[in-house]
Amino acid sequence: MRIGVLTGGGDAPGLNPAIAGVVERATKFGIKVIGLKRGWEALCLEDNSRHVVELGPEIIREYARLGGSKLLCSRTNPVAKGRDRTDLVIKNIAKLKLDAIIAMGGEDTLGAAAELSRRGVNVVGIPKTIDRDLAGTEYTLGYDTALNVITTSAERIAHSAESHQTIFFLEVMGRHAGWLALRGGEAAFADIILIPEHPFTVGKLASVLREKLALSSSMGFEQEYKIIVVSEGAHIVGEEEVRKDAKLDEFGHYSLGGVGNYLKGLMEHEFKHTRYSALAYIQRGAPPTHKDRQIGRRFGNNAVDMVKEGDFGCMVAVQRSRLVRVSLEEIKKSPSLVDVSSYYDTENLNVKVVSTINGV
Ligand code: F6P
């Protein structure tokens, strides 16, 4: 038996441990693993000789500890409208004598996997995205590592913010979902957290900031420092998200970025010393945490079992803290967004106190 493995979309810590988990389990059964480089691109080219690499057990220890994806990522959409390459994908799978594909990705890569599965391709999915917004699973690879980077980065920013008595806008990823900002900001004791699920007004942001400053003016300086963690997808009521540029990727998405700077600009006429930093790719670029290594390995192991059992068109997922198999069709359901009424304090633009410790 031969399995092809690919990683699509943005890189995420946990992908390499998952690849290692696939190779580990496959080796046990004498299954050959073929790495397909740059996501679906490897199967969308007539000549993909440079995109194909055999992965033996010698890669396991190295991959297990690395962030990013050694198989490289791309945002290639094999089933893009007007550029459908399903026939070529099927031809390449036959040429490489692959019995199945294990695709690791978020809504786009696995959305394409679901479509290919409907067209007869044997495919199994592994969920990853630092945003943790995929439907059908409580965990996606990369989230925990990114959260840890956000928490420690906010702490570093706070040293500088304190020294200069600055109002600091720290922008983090999270296109549709505010989990990274909410839970990273919570652990970092951020003063304000802005998430895509709760559009706000400039007036509200200014008034919460004013209140926070009034409360903390005990030191007697003109302005104490404040940390505002902002999701890249957070936006003002009635306005669009702030885009990096006007380019669309193959899945029809704009790149977001710059909302922290935009808000800083809106606030600086009233508040002194405002600053902005975007964590951008630094939050994706860390070595995987214990959780991302452990879950990555388990996802990889289980995906091989799914292939062995012919359980195609499914992805390995976490539900109620257990590993389960769900149909790839699940990911078409609404993304996993922050439930504002349960988790977000709209009065204070911050986290709501919750009494659970697992999951969200
Ligand atoms: O993987 C999702 C994500 O992290 C989003 O939060 C972000 O919008 C996107 O990736 C940016 O990735 P890239 O610039 O690589 O397309």
Boltz pocket constraint, residues with backbone or C-beta under 6 A from the ligand:
constraints:
  - pocket:
      binder: B
      contacts: [[A, 9], [A, 10], [A, 11], [A, 106], [A, 129], [A, 130], [A, 131], [A, 173], [A, 174], [A, 175], [A, 232], [A, 254], [A, 255], [A, 256]]
      max_distance: 6.0
